[in-house]
Amino acid sequence: MRTSTLARILTWIVAVVIGGAYGLAGTIAHPFMLWVLPVGLTLAIIGSTALLIAIRLLTGDRWATLAAGLGMLAATLVFSGEGPGGSVIVPQTSLGVIWTFSVPLIVAVVVAWPERMSAAARPARSETID
């Protein structure tokens, strides 16, 4: 069953907004440390990856996943720069660099991951028992 063009475009718009929200949350939370453990960075990477995988599996559409990833990238880039008052949300620390480079890497891997084979495309199993 094919989806309508309007439904796909609305899906992409929603994906961009949700990806932006996850990107913003990850950008703000990534510096959180619990003693020496980078809890914020770990949760930001896991949450962003889980969102992209869920969108990819639920919609079956690379474009919706890419739209969410672009929302994440946009939020990360916008909030990584210096603000008008001179404040910086993502300082140039090791955690900031890891977060900045992990977002595009995660997006690229999830979007480029091969399609699952449908039941019709799978090779038939032999039902004979020797």
C-alpha positions as CSV (number, residue, x, y, z in Angstrom):
1,M,0.0,0.0,0.0
2,R,1.4,3.4,-1.0
3,T,1.2,6.3,1.2
4,S,0.0,9.7,-0.1
5,T,2.5,12.4,-0.8
6,L,0.9,14.7,1.8
7,A,1.3,12.0,4.5
8,R,4.9,11.5,3.6
9,I,5.7,15.2,3.7
10,L,3.9,15.6,7.1
11,T,5.9,12.6,8.4
12,W,9.1,14.3,7.3
13,I,8.1,17.6,9.0
14,V,7.2,15.8,12.3
15,A,10.5,13.8,12.0
16,V,12.5,17.1,11.7
17,V,10.8,18.6,14.7
18,I,11.3,15.5,16.9
19,G,14.9,15.1,15.7
20,G,15.5,18.7,16.6
21,A,14.1,18.2,20.1
22,Y,16.4,15.1,20.6
23,G,19.3,17.0,19.2
24,L,18.6,20.0,21.6
25,A,18.2,17.7,24.6
26,G,21.4,15.9,23.8
27,T,23.3,19.1,23.2
28,I,22.2,20.5,26.5
29,A,22.7,17.2,28.5
30,H,25.9,15.8,27.1
31,P,28.3,17.5,29.5
32,F,26.6,15.9,32.6
33,M,29.1,13.7,34.5
34,L,28.5,11.4,37.5
35,W,31.9,11.3,39.1
36,V,34.0,10.3,36.1
37,L,31.3,8.7,34.1
38,P,29.9,10.7,31.1
39,V,26.3,9.9,31.8
40,G,24.9,12.8,29.8
41,L,26.9,11.9,26.6
42,T,26.0,8.2,26.9
43,L,22.3,8.9,27.3
44,A,22.3,11.5,24.5
45,I,24.0,9.0,22.1
46,I,21.7,6.1,23.1
47,G,18.6,8.2,22.9
48,S,19.4,9.7,19.5
49,T,20.4,6.4,18.1
50,A,17.2,4.8,19.4
51,L,15.1,7.5,18.0
52,L,16.6,7.1,14.5
53,I,16.3,3.4,14.6
54,A,12.7,3.6,15.7
55,I,11.8,6.0,12.9
56,R,13.6,3.8,10.4
57,L,11.8,0.6,11.5
58,L,8.4,2.1,12.1
59,T,8.2,4.1,8.9
60,G,10.4,2.0,6.6
61,D,11.5,5.2,5.0
62,R,15.1,6.4,4.8
63,W,13.9,9.9,4.1
64,A,12.0,10.2,7.4
65,T,15.0,9.0,9.2
66,L,17.2,11.5,7.3
67,A,14.8,14.3,8.2
68,A,15.0,13.4,11.9
69,G,18.8,13.3,11.6
70,L,18.9,16.7,9.9
71,G,16.8,18.1,12.7
72,M,19.4,16.7,15.2
73,L,22.2,18.1,13.2
74,A,20.6,21.5,13.0
75,A,19.9,21.7,16.7
76,T,23.5,20.6,17.5
77,L,25.0,23.2,15.1
78,V,22.7,26.0,16.1
79,F,23.3,25.5,19.8
80,S,27.0,24.7,19.5
81,G,27.9,28.3,18.5
82,E,28.5,31.2,20.7
83,G,25.3,33.0,21.8
84,P,24.7,36.7,21.6
85,G,25.7,37.1,25.2
86,G,28.9,35.1,24.7
87,S,27.7,31.9,26.3
88,V,28.6,28.6,24.8
89,I,26.5,25.5,25.4
90,V,29.0,23.1,23.8
91,P,32.4,24.0,25.0
92,Q,35.4,22.6,23.2
93,T,36.1,19.7,25.6
94,S,36.5,16.1,24.8
95,L,32.8,15.5,25.5
96,G,31.7,18.3,23.2
97,V,33.9,17.1,20.4
98,I,32.6,13.5,20.8
99,W,29.0,14.7,20.8
100,T,29.6,17.0,17.8
101,F,31.0,14.2,15.7
102,S,28.8,11.4,16.9
103,V,25.6,12.9,15.7
104,P,26.4,12.9,12.0
105,L,28.1,9.5,12.3
106,I,25.0,8.0,13.9
107,V,22.7,9.6,11.3
108,A,24.9,8.3,8.4
109,V,25.0,4.7,9.8
110,V,21.3,4.5,10.5
111,V,20.2,6.0,7.2
112,A,22.7,3.9,5.2
113,W,21.9,0.7,6.9
114,P,20.6,-1.9,4.4
115,E,16.9,-2.7,4.1
116,R,15.4,-5.7,5.7
117,M,14.4,-8.4,3.3
118,S,10.7,-8.9,3.0
119,A,9.2,-12.4,3.4
120,A,8.7,-12.7,-0.4
121,A,12.3,-11.9,-1.1
122,R,13.7,-14.4,1.4
123,P,14.9,-17.7,-0.1
124,A,12.4,-20.6,0.6
125,R,13.4,-23.1,3.3
126,S,13.3,-26.7,2.4
127,E,10.6,-28.5,4.3
128,T,12.0,-32.0,3.6
129,I,13.6,-33.9,6.4
130,D,16.4,-36.3,5.4
